[in-house]
Amino acid sequence: MVIDRGGYRLNVGIILINDSGRVFWGKRQGHDAWQFPQGGFLEGESAIQAMYRELQEEIGLTKEDIKIIGVTKRWLKYRLPPQYIRHSKKPIVIGQKQKWFLIKLVTSEQKIRLDLSDSPEFDSWRWIDYESPAKQVIFFKQQVYQQALKELEQYTKKRKVGSGLFKKRISNLNA
């Protein structure tokens, strides 16, 4: 787990989109709560490495199963409400600081697996409309979801987006 000086855990968020423009929506294991795949960095990991690892751990997909089509330019943050802060664990984490990836499924959805981890994140999933997650996620994540979806929406359009700058941004994530 990597935590910045402000107490925010470095994290990646993953928006997986299909050919119909709908997004993966996972139901958290043992809870009536839904969210996108996400997860923290390991020490020494880049954002793109963390994204590929979390993608495989949480929904069973590999680099070959997806195509990165967008990434947020800056870190997006949310604070945890006081009742969610684990004061008994050190260091104390007050929130998440996330890089968000918009990725396209380029293989069969049959490859999605929720049971590859010793402690699965999700127990079920479905495809939902692109705009829906920001309204459905737990209250303290709603603003970050709105920001990520809005910023990455440009990559869902059918028009051609200049890829030179985007490719440079992706290669910078490996640094």
OpenMM code with the backbone's topology and positions (N, CA, C; nanometers):
from openmm import Vec3, app, unit

residues = "MET VAL ILE ASP ARG GLY GLY TYR ARG LEU ASN VAL GLY ILE ILE LEU ILE ASN ASP SER GLY ARG VAL PHE TRP GLY LYS ARG GLN GLY HIS ASP ALA TRP GLN PHE PRO GLN GLY GLY PHE LEU GLU GLY GLU SER ALA ILE GLN ALA MET TYR ARG GLU LEU GLN GLU GLU ILE GLY LEU THR LYS GLU ASP ILE LYS ILE ILE GLY VAL THR LYS ARG TRP LEU LYS TYR ARG LEU PRO PRO GLN TYR ILE ARG HIS SER LYS LYS PRO ILE VAL ILE GLY GLN LYS GLN LYS TRP PHE LEU ILE LYS LEU VAL THR SER GLU GLN LYS ILE ARG LEU ASP LEU SER ASP SER PRO GLU PHE ASP SER TRP ARG TRP ILE ASP TYR GLU SER PRO ALA LYS GLN VAL ILE PHE PHE LYS GLN GLN VAL TYR GLN GLN ALA LEU LYS GLU LEU GLU GLN TYR THR LYS LYS ARG LYS VAL GLY SER GLY LEU PHE LYS LYS ARG ILE SER ASN LEU ASN ALA".split()
positions = [
    Vec3(0.0848, -0.1171, 0.0000),
    Vec3(0.0000, 0.0000, 0.0000),
    Vec3(0.0896, 0.1238, 0.0000),
    Vec3(0.0599, 0.2173, -0.0902),
    Vec3(0.1360, 0.3409, -0.1001),
    Vec3(0.0447, 0.4566, -0.0599),
    Vec3(0.0911, 0.5345, 0.0369),
    Vec3(0.0125, 0.6465, 0.0886),
    Vec3(0.0957, 0.7733, 0.0753),
    Vec3(0.0340, 0.8817, 0.0258),
    Vec3(0.1073, 1.0072, 0.0123),
    Vec3(0.1167, 1.0793, 0.1474),
    Vec3(0.1896, 1.1917, 0.1510),
    Vec3(0.2101, 1.2658, 0.2763),
    Vec3(0.0812, 1.3171, 0.3366),
    Vec3(-0.0229, 1.3378, 0.2530),
    Vec3(-0.1499, 1.3876, 0.3020),
    Vec3(-0.2408, 1.2796, 0.3595),
    Vec3(-0.1995, 1.1535, 0.3498),
    Vec3(-0.2800, 1.0439, 0.4022),
    Vec3(-0.3720, 0.9801, 0.2997),
    Vec3(-0.3499, 1.0130, 0.1709),
    Vec3(-0.4307, 0.9538, 0.0638),
    Vec3(-0.3605, 0.8312, 0.0069),
    Vec3(-0.4346, 0.7239, -0.0066),
    Vec3(-0.3836, 0.6002, -0.0655),
    Vec3(-0.3824, 0.6148, -0.2174),
    Vec3(-0.2675, 0.5897, -0.2812),
    Vec3(-0.2577, 0.5939, -0.4267),
    Vec3(-0.3312, 0.4751, -0.4839),
    Vec3(-0.4100, 0.5004, -0.5879),
    Vec3(-0.5080, 0.4044, -0.6328),
    Vec3(-0.5341, 0.4236, -0.7817),
    Vec3(-0.5824, 0.3198, -0.8473),
    Vec3(-0.6308, 0.3312, -0.9846),
    Vec3(-0.7784, 0.2953, -0.9875),
    Vec3(-0.8526, 0.3630, -1.0737),
    Vec3(-0.9914, 0.3305, -1.1005),
    Vec3(-1.0006, 0.2834, -1.2446),
    Vec3(-1.0870, 0.1859, -1.2696),
    Vec3(-1.0950, 0.1241, -1.4023),
    Vec3(-1.2389, 0.1284, -1.4529),
    Vec3(-1.2568, 0.1939, -1.5662),
    Vec3(-1.3867, 0.1969, -1.6329),
    Vec3(-1.3731, 0.1099, -1.7580),
    Vec3(-1.4344, -0.0068, -1.7521),
    Vec3(-1.4307, -0.1017, -1.8641),
    Vec3(-1.5561, -0.0817, -1.9471),
    Vec3(-1.5376, -0.0536, -2.0760),
    Vec3(-1.6500, -0.0252, -2.1655),
    Vec3(-1.6581, -0.1324, -2.2732),
    Vec3(-1.7802, -0.1661, -2.3140),
    Vec3(-1.7970, -0.2670, -2.4193),
    Vec3(-1.8302, -0.1993, -2.5531),
    Vec3(-1.8528, -0.2794, -2.6555),
    Vec3(-1.8824, -0.2262, -2.7895),
    Vec3(-2.0103, -0.1440, -2.7944),
    Vec3(-2.1012, -0.1681, -2.7009),
    Vec3(-2.2281, -0.0942, -2.6974),
    Vec3(-2.2181, 0.0359, -2.6188),
    Vec3(-2.1000, 0.0658, -2.5636),
    Vec3(-2.0822, 0.1883, -2.4863),
    Vec3(-2.1292, 0.1765, -2.3420),
    Vec3(-2.1565, 0.0542, -2.2984),
    Vec3(-2.1983, 0.0312, -2.1596),
    Vec3(-2.0750, -0.0063, -2.0772),
    Vec3(-2.0826, 0.0153, -1.9467),
    Vec3(-1.9671, -0.0047, -1.8610),
    Vec3(-1.9895, -0.1168, -1.7600),
    Vec3(-1.8801, -0.1814, -1.7236),
    Vec3(-1.8802, -0.2878, -1.6230),
    Vec3(-1.9160, -0.2267, -1.4878),
    Vec3(-2.0053, -0.2923, -1.4159),
    Vec3(-2.0497, -0.2466, -1.2849),
    Vec3(-2.0491, -0.3666, -1.1931),
    Vec3(-1.9612, -0.3654, -1.0922),
    Vec3(-1.9439, -0.4803, -1.0048),
    Vec3(-2.0103, -0.4630, -0.8691),
    Vec3(-2.0736, -0.5704, -0.8223),
    Vec3(-2.1354, -0.5700, -0.6890),
    Vec3(-2.0316, -0.6194, -0.5895),
    Vec3(-2.0031, -0.5367, -0.4894),
    Vec3(-1.9014, -0.5708, -0.3901),
    Vec3(-1.9388, -0.6974, -0.3138),
    Vec3(-1.8413, -0.7823, -0.2965),
    Vec3(-1.8583, -0.9103, -0.2279),
    Vec3(-1.9259, -0.8902, -0.0921),
    Vec3(-2.0420, -0.9534, -0.0746),
    Vec3(-2.1108, -0.9513, 0.0533),
    Vec3(-2.1799, -0.8214, 0.0905),
    Vec3(-2.1889, -0.7266, -0.0029),
    Vec3(-2.2512, -0.5971, 0.0248),
    Vec3(-2.3555, -0.5656, -0.0816),
    Vec3(-2.4449, -0.4749, -0.0495),
    Vec3(-2.5384, -0.4240, -0.1501),
    Vec3(-2.4832, -0.2918, -0.2016),
    Vec3(-2.3621, -0.2964, -0.2543),
    Vec3(-2.2932, -0.1775, -0.3036),
    Vec3(-2.2240, -0.2136, -0.4342),
    Vec3(-2.2324, -0.1225, -0.5297),
    Vec3(-2.1765, -0.1451, -0.6628),
    Vec3(-2.0708, -0.0401, -0.6915),
    Vec3(-1.9704, -0.0795, -0.7701),
    Vec3(-1.8656, 0.0153, -0.8063),
    Vec3(-1.7853, -0.0369, -0.9252),
    Vec3(-1.6960, 0.0510, -0.9752),
    Vec3(-1.5985, 0.0121, -1.0757),
    Vec3(-1.4845, -0.0632, -1.0069),
    Vec3(-1.4111, -0.1448, -1.0823),
    Vec3(-1.2895, -0.2026, -1.0261),
    Vec3(-1.1922, -0.0903, -0.9879),
    Vec3(-1.1244, -0.1081, -0.8777),
    Vec3(-1.0242, -0.0114, -0.8349),
    Vec3(-0.9308, -0.0794, -0.7377),
    Vec3(-0.8146, -0.0192, -0.7156),
    Vec3(-0.7241, -0.0781, -0.6183),
    Vec3(-0.5984, 0.0031, -0.6018),
    Vec3(-0.5309, -0.0223, -0.4914),
    Vec3(-0.4131, 0.0542, -0.4543),
    Vec3(-0.2865, 0.0096, -0.5245),
    Vec3(-0.1912, 0.1013, -0.5254),
    Vec3(-0.0581, 0.0746, -0.5797),
    Vec3(0.0200, -0.0124, -0.4824),
    Vec3(0.1064, -0.0959, -0.5360),
    Vec3(0.2079, -0.1625, -0.4567),
    Vec3(0.3349, -0.0778, -0.4653),
    Vec3(0.4202, -0.0898, -0.3693),
    Vec3(0.5454, -0.0131, -0.3675),
    Vec3(0.6222, -0.0324, -0.4983),
    Vec3(0.6625, 0.0779, -0.5623),
    Vec3(0.7406, 0.0733, -0.6853),
    Vec3(0.6605, 0.0549, -0.8127),
    Vec3(0.5297, 0.0417, -0.8008),
    Vec3(0.4433, 0.0187, -0.9168),
    Vec3(0.4059, 0.1514, -0.9827),
    Vec3(0.3964, 0.1512, -1.1154),
    Vec3(0.3442, 0.2672, -1.1887),
    Vec3(0.1919, 0.2553, -1.1952),
    Vec3(0.1265, 0.3618, -1.2367),
    Vec3(-0.0199, 0.3601, -1.2490),
    Vec3(-0.0650, 0.2525, -1.3468),
    Vec3(0.0012, 0.2416, -1.4585),
    Vec3(-0.0403, 0.1443, -1.5593),
    Vec3(-0.0158, 0.0011, -1.5104),
    Vec3(0.0921, -0.0213, -1.4378),
    Vec3(0.1182, -0.1545, -1.3809),
    Vec3(0.0113, -0.1898, -1.2774),
    Vec3(-0.0250, -0.0927, -1.1933),
    Vec3(-0.1293, -0.1160, -1.0920),
    Vec3(-0.2626, -0.1469, -1.1603),
    Vec3(-0.2926, -0.0744, -1.2690),
    Vec3(-0.4186, -0.0971, -1.3404),
    Vec3(-0.4236, -0.2393, -1.3960),
    Vec3(-0.3176, -0.2842, -1.4622),
    Vec3(-0.3169, -0.4198, -1.5178),
    Vec3(-0.3280, -0.5255, -1.4072),
    Vec3(-0.2590, -0.5058, -1.2956),
    Vec3(-0.2656, -0.6020, -1.1856),
    Vec3(-0.4061, -0.6067, -1.1266),
    Vec3(-0.4648, -0.4899, -1.0992),
    Vec3(-0.5990, -0.4857, -1.0412),
    Vec3(-0.7028, -0.5439, -1.1369),
    Vec3(-0.6876, -0.5160, -1.2655),
    Vec3(-0.7781, -0.5687, -1.3674),
    Vec3(-0.7791, -0.7215, -1.3619),
    Vec3(-0.6609, -0.7795, -1.3527),
    Vec3(-0.6500, -0.9260, -1.3487),
    Vec3(-0.7028, -0.9812, -1.2162),
    Vec3(-0.6664, -0.9179, -1.1045),
    Vec3(-0.7092, -0.9668, -0.9733),
    Vec3(-0.8607, -0.9579, -0.9546),
    Vec3(-0.9204, -0.8470, -0.9980),
    Vec3(-1.0614, -0.8230, -0.9676),
    Vec3(-1.1585, -0.8804, -1.0701),
    Vec3(-1.1208, -0.8763, -1.2000),
    Vec3(-1.2169, -0.9257, -1.2999),
    Vec3(-1.1560, -1.0232, -1.4010),
    Vec3(-1.0322, -1.0673, -1.3749),
    Vec3(-0.9748, -1.1766, -1.4521),
    Vec3(-0.9277, -1.1433, -1.5921),
    Vec3(-0.9230, -1.0159, -1.6278),
    Vec3(-0.8800, -0.9789, -1.7627),
    Vec3(-0.7317, -0.9452, -1.7647),
    Vec3(-0.6694, -0.9672, -1.8801),
    Vec3(-0.5279, -0.9383, -1.8984),
    Vec3(-0.5108, -0.8253, -1.9990),
    Vec3(-0.3867, -0.7852, -2.0154),
    Vec3(-0.3496, -0.6796, -2.1101),
    Vec3(-0.4028, -0.7090, -2.2507),
    Vec3(-0.4036, -0.8355, -2.2887),
    Vec3(-0.4472, -0.8748, -2.4231),
    Vec3(-0.5992, -0.8650, -2.4404),
    Vec3(-0.6723, -0.8594, -2.3316),
    Vec3(-0.8186, -0.8563, -2.3365),
    Vec3(-0.8769, -0.7159, -2.3504),
    Vec3(-0.7921, -0.6154, -2.3345),
    Vec3(-0.8422, -0.4779, -2.3321),
    Vec3(-0.7544, -0.3845, -2.4149),
    Vec3(-0.8064, -0.2665, -2.4397),
    Vec3(-0.7289, -0.1600, -2.5036),
    Vec3(-0.7500, -0.0346, -2.4196),
    Vec3(-0.6415, 0.0321, -2.3801),
    Vec3(-0.6535, 0.1575, -2.3056),
    Vec3(-0.6957, 0.2653, -2.4036),
    Vec3(-0.8055, 0.3345, -2.3738),
    Vec3(-0.8497, 0.4409, -2.4641),
    Vec3(-0.8478, 0.5786, -2.3989),
    Vec3(-0.8270, 0.5857, -2.2689),
    Vec3(-0.8179, 0.7150, -2.2030),
    Vec3(-0.7681, 0.7016, -2.0607),
    Vec3(-0.7092, 0.8087, -2.0108),
    Vec3(-0.6625, 0.8145, -1.8722),
    Vec3(-0.6765, 0.9586, -1.8243),
    Vec3(-0.7135, 0.9762, -1.6984),
    Vec3(-0.7288, 1.1118, -1.6462),
    Vec3(-0.5932, 1.1822, -1.6439),
    Vec3(-0.5975, 1.3120, -1.6693),
    Vec3(-0.4740, 1.3909, -1.6735),
    Vec3(-0.4139, 1.4092, -1.5358),
    Vec3(-0.4992, 1.4205, -1.4362),
    Vec3(-0.4490, 1.4453, -1.3006),
    Vec3(-0.5108, 1.3450, -1.2035),
    Vec3(-0.4592, 1.3471, -1.0827),
    Vec3(-0.5126, 1.2632, -0.9761),
    Vec3(-0.6482, 1.3175, -0.9342),
    Vec3(-0.7419, 1.2294, -0.9094),
    Vec3(-0.8724, 1.2662, -0.8558),
    Vec3(-0.8792, 1.2098, -0.7142),
    Vec3(-0.9307, 1.2903, -0.6201),
    Vec3(-0.9297, 1.2495, -0.4786),
    Vec3(-1.0685, 1.2467, -0.4193),
    Vec3(-1.0843, 1.1577, -0.3232),
    Vec3(-1.2012, 1.1659, -0.2352),
    Vec3(-1.1567, 1.1354, -0.0934),
    Vec3(-1.2222, 1.2024, 0.0009),
    Vec3(-1.1987, 1.1780, 0.1432),
    Vec3(-1.2990, 1.0748, 0.1929),
    Vec3(-1.2527, 0.9923, 0.2825),
    Vec3(-1.3418, 0.8978, 0.3480),
    Vec3(-1.4193, 0.9694, 0.4586),
    Vec3(-1.5470, 0.9403, 0.4729),
    Vec3(-1.6200, 0.9935, 0.5884),
    Vec3(-1.5570, 0.9383, 0.7166),
    Vec3(-1.5667, 1.0130, 0.8271),
    Vec3(-1.5014, 0.9692, 0.9521),
    Vec3(-1.5320, 0.8254, 0.9923),
    Vec3(-1.6542, 0.7796, 0.9703),
    Vec3(-1.6905, 0.6440, 1.0125),
    Vec3(-1.6220, 0.5352, 0.9294),
    Vec3(-1.5613, 0.5705, 0.8160),
    Vec3(-1.4916, 0.4729, 0.7316),
    Vec3(-1.3400, 0.4742, 0.7515),
    Vec3(-1.2889, 0.5678, 0.8296),
    Vec3(-1.1446, 0.5745, 0.8548),
    Vec3(-1.1089, 0.4704, 0.9606),
    Vec3(-1.0117, 0.3870, 0.9285),
    Vec3(-0.9685, 0.2800, 1.0199),
    Vec3(-0.8547, 0.3330, 1.1078),
    Vec3(-0.8906, 0.3887, 1.2215),
    Vec3(-0.7911, 0.4478, 1.3110),
    Vec3(-0.7012, 0.3437, 1.3760),
    Vec3(-0.7440, 0.2190, 1.3773),
    Vec3(-0.6643, 0.1125, 1.4387),
    Vec3(-0.5514, 0.0653, 1.3472),
    Vec3(-0.5580, 0.0986, 1.2182),
    Vec3(-0.4536, 0.0584, 1.1236),
    Vec3(-0.3594, 0.1748, 1.0989),
    Vec3(-0.2304, 0.1443, 1.0924),
    Vec3(-0.1296, 0.2468, 1.0658),
    Vec3(-0.0602, 0.2141, 0.9344),
    Vec3(-0.0284, 0.3095, 0.8513),
    Vec3(-0.0636, 0.4503, 0.8658),
    Vec3(-0.2129, 0.4721, 0.8394),
    Vec3(-0.2641, 0.5799, 0.8934),
    Vec3(-0.4057, 0.6125, 0.8758),
    Vec3(-0.4282, 0.6650, 0.7344),
    Vec3(-0.5280, 0.6092, 0.6683),
    Vec3(-0.5658, 0.6509, 0.5330),
    Vec3(-0.6922, 0.7354, 0.5444),
    Vec3(-0.6862, 0.8600, 0.4921),
    Vec3(-0.8027, 0.9492, 0.5011),
    Vec3(-0.8841, 0.9527, 0.3720),
    Vec3(-0.8296, 0.8911, 0.2656),
    Vec3(-0.9015, 0.8912, 0.1386),
    Vec3(-0.8204, 0.8241, 0.0294),
    Vec3(-0.8701, 0.8366, -0.0920),
    Vec3(-0.8049, 0.7776, -0.2086),
    Vec3(-0.7654, 0.8888, -0.3060),
    Vec3(-0.6510, 0.8709, -0.3680),
    Vec3(-0.5988, 0.9595, -0.4721),
    Vec3(-0.5828, 0.8708, -0.5945),
    Vec3(-0.6652, 0.8942, -0.6984),
    Vec3(-0.6780, 0.7972, -0.8064),
    Vec3(-0.6432, 0.8505, -0.9447),
    Vec3(-0.5821, 0.7641, -1.0236),
    Vec3(-0.5711, 0.7802, -1.1688),
    Vec3(-0.6776, 0.6889, -1.2266),
    Vec3(-0.7569, 0.7421, -1.3192),
    Vec3(-0.8658, 0.6646, -1.3791),
    Vec3(-0.8318, 0.6266, -1.5218),
    Vec3(-0.8606, 0.5016, -1.5558),
    Vec3(-0.8390, 0.4486, -1.6899),
    Vec3(-0.9728, 0.4119, -1.7520),
    Vec3(-0.9927, 0.4525, -1.8770),
    Vec3(-1.1052, 0.4056, -1.9570),
    Vec3(-1.0469, 0.3017, -2.0511),
    Vec3(-1.0961, 0.1791, -2.0407),
    Vec3(-1.0437, 0.0699, -2.1222),
    Vec3(-1.1582, 0.0018, -2.1959),
    Vec3(-1.1270, -0.0470, -2.3139),
    Vec3(-1.2269, -0.1128, -2.3980),
    Vec3(-1.2034, -0.2630, -2.3969),
    Vec3(-1.3104, -0.3381, -2.3780),
    Vec3(-1.3036, -0.4835, -2.3850),
    Vec3(-1.2889, -0.5234, -2.5314),
    Vec3(-1.1835, -0.5971, -2.5640),
    Vec3(-1.1599, -0.6381, -2.7033),
    Vec3(-1.1669, -0.7904, -2.7182),
    Vec3(-1.2176, -0.8564, -2.6171),
    Vec3(-1.2345, -1.0016, -2.6185),
    Vec3(-1.3776, -1.0322, -2.5751),
    Vec3(-1.4098, -1.1562, -2.5655),
    Vec3(-1.5431, -1.1968, -2.5210),
    Vec3(-1.5632, -1.1641, -2.3731),
    Vec3(-1.6828, -1.1182, -2.3397),
    Vec3(-1.7128, -1.0916, -2.1989),
    Vec3(-1.7111, -1.2205, -2.1168),
    Vec3(-1.7121, -1.3350, -2.1821),
    Vec3(-1.7034, -1.4634, -2.1119),
    Vec3(-1.5700, -1.4787, -2.0377),
    Vec3(-1.4709, -1.3977, -2.0751),
    Vec3(-1.3408, -1.4039, -2.0079),
    Vec3(-1.3416, -1.3331, -1.8725),
    Vec3(-1.4458, -1.2561, -1.8443),
    Vec3(-1.4552, -1.1882, -1.7149),
    Vec3(-1.4749, -1.2931, -1.6063),
    Vec3(-1.3861, -1.2899, -1.5073),
    Vec3(-1.3885, -1.3866, -1.3963),
    Vec3(-1.3761, -1.3105, -1.2656),
    Vec3(-1.4625, -1.3398, -1.1725),
    Vec3(-1.4606, -1.2727, -1.0423),
    Vec3(-1.3990, -1.3598, -0.9334),
    Vec3(-1.3605, -1.4813, -0.9686),
    Vec3(-1.3194, -1.5797, -0.8682),
    Vec3(-1.1709, -1.6159, -0.8727),
    Vec3(-1.0872, -1.5291, -0.9270),
    Vec3(-0.9457, -1.5630, -0.9399),
    Vec3(-0.8616, -1.5201, -0.8200),
    Vec3(-0.9189, -1.4435, -0.7299),
    Vec3(-0.8474, -1.3945, -0.6130),
    Vec3(-0.8860, -1.4763, -0.4893),
    Vec3(-0.7966, -1.4794, -0.3918),
    Vec3(-0.8281, -1.5458, -0.2650),
    Vec3(-0.9413, -1.4746, -0.1919),
    Vec3(-0.9512, -1.3433, -0.2121),
    Vec3(-1.0606, -1.2654, -0.1520),
    Vec3(-1.1221, -1.1780, -0.2617),
    Vec3(-1.2173, -1.2343, -0.3370),
    Vec3(-1.2767, -1.1613, -0.4499),
    Vec3(-1.3392, -1.0279, -0.4086),
    Vec3(-1.3231, -0.9296, -0.4948),
    Vec3(-1.3798, -0.7964, -0.4720),
    Vec3(-1.5295, -0.7955, -0.5012),
    Vec3(-1.5690, -0.8667, -0.6070),
    Vec3(-1.7073, -0.8648, -0.6541),
    Vec3(-1.7687, -1.0048, -0.6498),
    Vec3(-1.9017, -1.0097, -0.6272),
    Vec3(-1.9693, -1.1392, -0.6353),
    Vec3(-2.0654, -1.1470, -0.7539),
    Vec3(-2.0891, -1.0345, -0.8209),
    Vec3(-2.1652, -1.0350, -0.9460),
    Vec3(-2.1347, -0.9065, -1.0216),
    Vec3(-2.1802, -0.9021, -1.1465),
    Vec3(-2.1561, -0.7833, -1.2272),
    Vec3(-2.2619, -0.7725, -1.3358),
    Vec3(-2.2665, -0.6552, -1.3992),
    Vec3(-2.3566, -0.6304, -1.5117),
    Vec3(-2.3024, -0.5121, -1.5922),
    Vec3(-2.3583, -0.4945, -1.7123),
    Vec3(-2.3283, -0.3777, -1.7950),
    Vec3(-2.4355, -0.2721, -1.7665),
    Vec3(-2.3940, -0.1460, -1.7509),
    Vec3(-2.4906, -0.0371, -1.7301),
    Vec3(-2.4532, 0.0808, -1.8188),
    Vec3(-2.5458, 0.1750, -1.8325),
    Vec3(-2.5214, 0.2947, -1.9128),
    Vec3(-2.4057, 0.3757, -1.8559),
    Vec3(-2.3313, 0.4412, -1.9425),
    Vec3(-2.2119, 0.5169, -1.9057),
    Vec3(-2.2405, 0.6207, -1.7971),
    Vec3(-2.3564, 0.6853, -1.8021),
    Vec3(-2.3879, 0.7949, -1.7108),
    Vec3(-2.4335, 0.7469, -1.5724),
    Vec3(-2.4722, 0.6222, -1.5585),
    Vec3(-2.5352, 0.5728, -1.4355),
    Vec3(-2.4454, 0.5597, -1.3124),
    Vec3(-2.3200, 0.5199, -1.3241),
    Vec3(-2.2403, 0.4921, -1.2039),
    Vec3(-2.2283, 0.6086, -1.1050),
    Vec3(-2.2148, 0.7310, -1.1540),
    Vec3(-2.1969, 0.8446, -1.0628),
    Vec3(-2.3177, 0.8633, -0.9711),
    Vec3(-2.4345, 0.8169, -1.0157),
    Vec3(-2.5555, 0.8285, -0.9330),
    Vec3(-2.5730, 0.7076, -0.8423),
    Vec3(-2.5132, 0.5950, -0.8788),
    Vec3(-2.5371, 0.4703, -0.8067),
    Vec3(-2.4291, 0.4336, -0.7053),
    Vec3(-2.3086, 0.4888, -0.7201),
    Vec3(-2.2002, 0.4536, -0.6298),
    Vec3(-2.2254, 0.5158, -0.4914),
    Vec3(-2.1580, 0.4632, -0.3898),
    Vec3(-2.1708, 0.5155, -0.2540),
    Vec3(-2.1443, 0.6665, -0.2531),
    Vec3(-2.2130, 0.7383, -0.1663),
    Vec3(-2.2169, 0.8846, -0.1681),
    Vec3(-2.0802, 0.9518, -0.1698),
    Vec3(-1.9827, 0.9031, -0.0971),
    Vec3(-1.8556, 0.9754, -0.0881),
    Vec3(-1.7656, 0.9567, -0.2106),
    Vec3(-1.8035, 0.8674, -0.3020),
    Vec3(-1.7282, 0.8492, -0.4263),
    Vec3(-1.7952, 0.9185, -0.5449),
    Vec3(-1.9137, 0.9721, -0.5264),
    Vec3(-1.9906, 1.0255, -0.6387),
    Vec3(-1.9197, 1.1372, -0.7145),
    Vec3(-1.8575, 1.2313, -0.6443),
    Vec3(-1.7916, 1.3421, -0.7138),
    Vec3(-1.6749, 1.2936, -0.7999),
    Vec3(-1.5938, 1.2025, -0.7464),
    Vec3(-1.4817, 1.1488, -0.8232),
    Vec3(-1.5323, 1.0723, -0.9453),
    Vec3(-1.6382, 0.9949, -0.9299),
    Vec3(-1.6955, 0.9230, -1.0434),
    Vec3(-1.7443, 1.0217, -1.1499),
    Vec3(-1.8113, 1.1288, -1.1072),
    Vec3(-1.8576, 1.2305, -1.2024),
    Vec3(-1.7396, 1.2915, -1.2771),
    Vec3(-1.6332, 1.3254, -1.2043),
    Vec3(-1.5152, 1.3867, -1.2671),
    Vec3(-1.4500, 1.2913, -1.3666),
    Vec3(-1.4298, 1.1664, -1.3267),
    Vec3(-1.3638, 1.0691, -1.4145),
    Vec3(-1.4474, 1.0422, -1.5394),
    Vec3(-1.5765, 1.0189, -1.5208),
    Vec3(-1.6637, 0.9905, -1.6354),
    Vec3(-1.6708, 1.1092, -1.7306),
    Vec3(-1.6780, 1.2286, -1.6753),
    Vec3(-1.6862, 1.3482, -1.7607),
    Vec3(-1.5566, 1.3673, -1.8390),
    Vec3(-1.4433, 1.3574, -1.7716),
    Vec3(-1.3150, 1.3774, -1.8401),
    Vec3(-1.2899, 1.2714, -1.9471),
    Vec3(-1.3254, 1.1481, -1.9199),
    Vec3(-1.2955, 1.0388, -2.0122),
    Vec3(-1.4014, 1.0194, -2.1202),
    Vec3(-1.5140, 1.0870, -2.1064),
    Vec3(-1.6229, 1.0718, -2.2030),
    Vec3(-1.5797, 1.1045, -2.3457),
    Vec3(-1.4878, 1.1991, -2.3620),
    Vec3(-1.4409, 1.2369, -2.4959),
    Vec3(-1.3884, 1.1168, -2.5741),
    Vec3(-1.3344, 1.0178, -2.5043),
    Vec3(-1.2779, 0.8997, -2.5703),
    Vec3(-1.3842, 0.7981, -2.6117),
    Vec3(-1.5086, 0.8195, -2.5677),
    Vec3(-1.6165, 0.7276, -2.6051),
    Vec3(-1.6836, 0.7703, -2.7347),
    Vec3(-1.6549, 0.8904, -2.7802),
    Vec3(-1.7169, 0.9431, -2.9023),
    Vec3(-1.6618, 0.8717, -3.0237),
    Vec3(-1.7406, 0.8658, -3.1287),
    Vec3(-1.7008, 0.7946, -3.2509),
    Vec3(-1.5993, 0.8731, -3.3342),
    Vec3(-1.5794, 1.0011, -3.3015),
    Vec3(-1.4865, 1.0818, -3.3814),
    Vec3(-1.3418, 1.0411, -3.3542),
    Vec3(-1.2553, 1.0764, -3.4447),
    Vec3(-1.1131, 1.0443, -3.4308),
    Vec3(-1.0511, 1.1452, -3.3354),
    Vec3(-0.9841, 1.0956, -3.2333),
    Vec3(-0.9159, 1.1812, -3.1369),
    Vec3(-0.7675, 1.1680, -3.1628),
    Vec3(-0.6963, 1.2823, -3.1693),
    Vec3(-0.5520, 1.2787, -3.1915),
    Vec3(-0.4847, 1.1895, -3.0893),
    Vec3(-0.4067, 1.0945, -3.1343),
    Vec3(-0.3503, 0.9961, -3.0422),
    Vec3(-0.2079, 1.0278, -2.9999),
    Vec3(-0.1415, 1.1209, -3.0640),
    Vec3(-0.0024, 1.1499, -3.0299),
    Vec3(0.0139, 1.1910, -2.8846),
    Vec3(-0.0623, 1.2893, -2.8398),
    Vec3(-0.0535, 1.3365, -2.7023),
    Vec3(-0.0971, 1.2263, -2.6063),
    Vec3(-0.2033, 1.1536, -2.6427),
    Vec3(-0.2522, 1.0467, -2.5568),
    Vec3(-0.1444, 0.9392, -2.5395),
    Vec3(-0.0786, 0.8992, -2.6487),
    Vec3(0.0263, 0.7969, -2.6392),
    Vec3(0.1405, 0.8448, -2.5509),
    Vec3(0.1737, 0.9757, -2.5590),
    Vec3(0.2794, 1.0299, -2.4740),
    Vec3(0.2365, 1.0220, -2.3274),
    Vec3(0.1096, 1.0541, -2.2980),
    Vec3(0.0603, 1.0471, -2.1602),
    Vec3(0.0633, 0.9043, -2.1090),
    Vec3(0.0277, 0.8067, -2.1925),
    Vec3(0.0301, 0.6663, -2.1515),
    Vec3(0.1738, 0.6241, -2.1229),
    Vec3(0.2682, 0.6611, -2.2097),
    Vec3(0.4065, 0.6198, -2.1857),
    Vec3(0.4619, 0.6858, -2.0593),
    Vec3(0.4165, 0.8051, -2.0246),
    Vec3(0.4607, 0.8708, -1.9020),
    Vec3(0.4120, 0.7979, -1.7770),
    Vec3(0.3036, 0.7218, -1.7873),
    Vec3(0.2511, 0.6495, -1.6717),
    Vec3(0.3440, 0.5364, -1.6297),
    Vec3(0.4269, 0.4898, -1.7219),
    Vec3(0.5195, 0.3823, -1.6890),
    Vec3(0.6415, 0.4320, -1.6121),
    Vec3(0.6601, 0.5624, -1.6115),
    Vec3(0.7783, 0.6198, -1.5444),
    Vec3(0.7629, 0.6199, -1.3944),
] * unit.nanometer
topology = app.Topology()
chain = topology.addChain("A")
for resn in residues:
    res = topology.addResidue(resn, chain)
    for name in ("N", "CA", "C"):
        topology.addAtom(name, app.Element.getBySymbol(name[0]), res)
